[in-house]
Structure formats: C-alpha cells, structure tokens
C-alpha cells in the first residue's frame, strides 16, 4: 500500500472508543440526574466561550492556552511543560479547574504530549467524534466547560488500553503536598 492510499483511506472510530464515549455520556447523564437536571455547562453546543466571557478568558489564559482550549489548537509535540513531568499530583482543566487526571495514570507514550490511560471520573470528560478529511478520531473535552483538551486513542497500556493524548497548555498541575 502506498503512502497516499494509507493517508486518504477512510478510518473509522474503533468500537473500543465508541464504547468509552457511551460510558462517558452515561456518566454525565447520571451526574446531571443526581444534581436534579441538566446543568448549564452540559447544554447542547456549549463551549468554553459560551460559558466564560471571551475577553476574560483571553486576559486570564496565555495565547497558547486560549488557542488550544477555545479554538481546538494543538501544541507542537515535545513542547509542553508536562510532557516529562514525573511529580505526584493532579491535572486540572486550565479553564475551569475541574480535576481530570492524576499522576498515577500518566505515562510516557512517546507521542510528544502528556498521556494518561484513565480519567479521575468518566463524567469529567466529554468525547466527540471528529472527521477531518477521512481521518476520524475522538476529541477529548472538559465536560464542565467544554475546553478542548486533546484526543483519545485505543493504543494505551493496560489496564484500560486507552491513551488520552492531552495538550499541556490545557492543563493546570497541582502538586500533592503532605501536611
């Protein structure tokens, strides 16, 4: 198979990722029902720009953070500050502060972006199928504010086999401290 054929052939979202999306969607619905209904952040089509004032976000976030989280941007591989970070702690959404990942599930995937094989809770992320010229993949967003985080793939390590490939600038790391 030549490279042009490989690049242009239609690629489907794997059944494993479709199942993960359904699981995240169900967790979000359960959370909303437990809270007594739909929260404003879960409304159809909401984005960080809908939930937060655009000017406030541009002042509060760096240009790279704004571009990645609000305009679906991507950092250059190996350029993010959390790619090689080994400290124990928690990774939160840089826009709203929602706790998303912990250092216990972070690993070096060699991809150039921080990689995690699980989330703190499935109701903390929203997954959305993307189709870019035949290349289909699954986008990962913060479920609370809809900030773009990165993408999820089905080539991660055990026990989940999942790789959340996340832009460093969409995250805010909080180091674990002992009292």
Beta strands, then each sheet from edge to edge (+ up, - down):
strand 1: 89-93
strand 2: 99-102
strand 3: 106-107
strand 4: 114-116
strand 5: 125-132
strand 6: 135-142
strand 7: 148-153
strand 8: 163-166
strand 9: 171-175
sheet 1: 2+ 1- 9+
sheet 2: 3+ 4- 8+ 7- 6+ 5-
end
